[in-house]
């Protein structure tokens, strides 16, 4: 058997398919449709029994290359790309679930995902129970006979809480359900949930897979079979498709994914260690710190702590906003995953639509600041934060 290629090699080479022109850089196919040889060829394509591409809503050569590269990085058999991370989560739910089914989800997830589960899916008779990410006993207690999906982020956004993916996968298996893990914060460069027992990996490719804040994209990766086939069918019918251009940008972004994730994690750790020494900071949330409650678990599951550091400042919202407003270098924006460091106040932005009770249950207080560390110099970032902390 051939040696398994390293992650850095897969990021650069996996999925590449050249045309008759034998181009070195991956080709960008900006076309909505494809020409058939004859009527019979067209009929076979639309029936799904023929080879080749049919319509770019669900078949496109550039998107295929992106999907195959991400599948290789995650150790998955198949991957389906979508228009955004949220559409990837929605597509997964639509394929897996029906009215009367039940989800058990971590309460430490992105605010829009909470809204999707508790509001939109609830309209279709799908109920969700939210449990603490790190409490395996509560995951087990929340399972019902109609539970079909367990869902989590690890590390979580914005607090960096780490879930024991293997233990939660075991809960899902005993329940006859599947486990889907949002791997947007670690990416396969730092963590491979499928190898830890997850059934599906979900990505907001908008974040670190692109890596420079340029395009929107999403993806679902897992084993070949009815679910992945169903995702293709969902794209064909419902249409939350990634554009070929966005897929091409993400494809090229994955070439530097490992380098970026390791370098940004190194800078994030240095910033987190510095924040712990600041008297105005009440607590730092970063899985790479020994003070983090799941530090040992993070070391087992992840190659590094990731690039997102959150911290609570003394003085609540007023103090947090002062730190944010005093920055001159760091970008004030709700996005993360960029090589430019970003900063935001989760309680009034990314998680602002949650009820105060839901935010409190997730540990998102008024003094919390989320910092997504990029590739700037560490001392420059520290000086920018010190302006508001002082």
C-alpha positions, -999 to +999 in steps of 0.1 A: +000+000+000+013+034-009+024+056+020-004+080+032+006+115+021+012+141+048-014+169+055+009+195+040+011+175+007-026+168+006-033+205+010-013+213-020-019+183-043-051+165-034-081+167-058-062+183-087-076+175-121-060+189-152-077+196-185-063+188-220-043+220-217-023+205-188-024+236-167-004+237-135-027+258-114-062+244-109-087+257-135-116+279-127-148+268-145-171+297-147-200+281-166-236+274-157-241+244-180-223+218-201-227+207-237-237+171-244-226+150-274-262+142-283-297+139-269-291+105-254-260+118-236-281+147-222-309+123-211-284+101-193-268+131-176-301+144-162-311+109-152-279+105-132-268+075-152-242+091-174-207+105-167-197+141-168-212+173-156-247+185-160-254+218-143-232+239-120-259+240-092-247+206-082-218+195-106-188+216-114-152+206-120-137+234-098-162+225-069-153+188-073-116+196-069-123+216-037-145+188-024-119+161-030-091+181-015-111+188+017-122+151+019-085+141+017-075+164+044-103+152+067-098+116+059-133+114+045-146+093+016-168+121+002-174+158+006-202+181-006-196+219-008-223+244+000-228+282-002-219+288+034-213+271+067-249+277+078-262+261+046-240+231+053-256+226+087-291+232+072-284+207+044-272+181+069-303+185+090-327+184+060-311+151+048-309+134+081-341+145+099-379+146+094-408+159+115-408+143+149-371+137+151-349+150+179-314+167+180-291+168+210-268+198+206-241+214+226-252+248+240-217+261+232-223+267+194-224+296+171-254+319+177-269+314+142-268+276+147-288+280+179-314+300+160-315+274+132-321+246+156-344+263+181-365+284+157-364+273+120-362+235+125-387+237+153-413+250+127-409+217+109-415+196+141-378+189+149-370+195+185-335+203+200-322+197+235-291+218+244-266+204+268-232+215+282-205+205+258-182+189+283-208+170+304-210+135+289-236+124+314-260+152+303-255+142+267-265+107+276-295+118+296-307+141+268-310+112+243-345+100+234-358+072+213-364+096+184-329+112+187-313+112+152-285+137+154-259+148+180-242+181+171-212+200+185-184+225+179-150+218+193-134+241+202-165+261+207-171+297+194-163+319+213-152+303+246-129+276+232-146+249+252-134+214+241-157+184+237-146+148+240-155+138+205-148+101+211-170+099+242-199+118+225-196+096+194-201+066+217-233+082+230-245+087+195-237+051+185-256+037+215-286+058+205-285+048+169-279+084+160-251+101+141-226+127+154-218+158+133-188+180+144-183+216+133-146+217+127-143+253+115-121+266+143-095+238+141-098+226+105-082+193+096-048+209+099-052+207+137-080+181+143-097+153+124-131+145+140-138+115+118-107+097+132-120+104+167-154+088+160-176+115+144-198+105+114-198+138+096-176+170+097-191+203+089-171+234+078-177+271+074-151+274+046-155+311+050-132+309+080-098+292+079-102+271+048-102+304+028-081+321+054-082+356+041-118+367+046-126+368+008-155+344+001-184+325+016-185+287+015-194+256+035-189+218+033-200+185+047-175+155+047-182+119+057-185+084+044-200+076+010-236+065+012-272+077+015-264+108+035-238+122+011-259+112-019-288+130-002-268+161+002-261+162-036-298+157-041-306+185-017-283+209-036-299+199-068-334+206-055-330+234-030-299+251-045-276+263-016-247+259-039-212+273-037-201+293-067-172+279-087-152+311-080-156+307-042-147+271-045-116+280-064-106+305-037-111+280-010-092+253-030-062+276-032-066+286+004-062+250+015-027+250+000-014+272+029-039+259+055-014+239+077+012+267+076-014+293+086-031+273+113+002+264+131+016+299+128-016+316+140-020+291+168+016+300+179+007+337+180-026+330+197-009+311+225+016+340+231-012+365+232-032+343+256-003+340+279+002+377+279-035+384+286-033+361+316-008+385+331-029+416+327-046+428+359-077+441+340-084+406+326-106+384+348-102+352+327-087+339+295-104+312+275-079+293+253-074+255+251-037+259+247-033+273+282-027+249+311-054+269+330-081+258+305-104+231+321-101+209+290-064+215+283-054+179+286-082+168+263-073+195+238-037+182+237-050+147+229-074+158+202-056+188+186-022+195+172-024+231+186-048+253+205-061+272+174-062+309+167-093+321+187-087+336+221-115+349+243-111+368+275-133+384+301-124+419+312-133+434+345-161+460+343-185+443+319-197+457+286-184+492+292-148+480+298-151+455+269-162+481+245-134+504+256-108+477+248-124+471+214-128+508+205-092+516+216-077+493+190-060+509+160-045+478+143-069+450+150-101+449+128-135+452+146-156+427+127-176+396+135-157+373+111-128+351+121-103+329+102-085+358+086-048+364+085-057+398+098-066+397+136-102+405+143-120+415+175-156+415+185-180+416+215-200+383+212-229+393+235-239+421+212-228+407+178-224+370+169-245+359+198-267+390+202-299+373+189-298+348+218-319+354+249-300+366+279-307+332+295-292+313+266-261+335+266-257+330+303-261+292+299-233+293+272-211+314+294-212+345+272-210+375+295-210+412+289-173+415+296-163+388+271-142+397+241-133+373+212-100+378+195-092+358+163-055+360+160-039+365+126-004+367+114+007+401+126+036+405+151+027+394+186+042+425+202+021+447+178-011+429+189-002+432+225+004+469+222-029+474+204-048+456+232-029+473+260-041+507+248-076+498+260-067+476+289-047+504+304 
